[in-house]
Amino acid sequence: MPRYVPSLAVTALAALTLSACADSSDHRKHPPQDPPDYHGVPTDTRPPSMQTAPPQPK
């Protein structure tokens, strides 16, 4: 049991240290921009074409 106490303390200290130095600022200088070659999501408003059934072998 005593062996787990120091490892738990080290783990808690590491978690606290890493969370303290995480950047929590949500301030952005400008909104994200699309790349110049991005032309938007292609939209296809046409219904799917119906294919004729293949001929049944006799």
Order of alpha helices (4+ residues) and beta strands (2+ residues): alpha
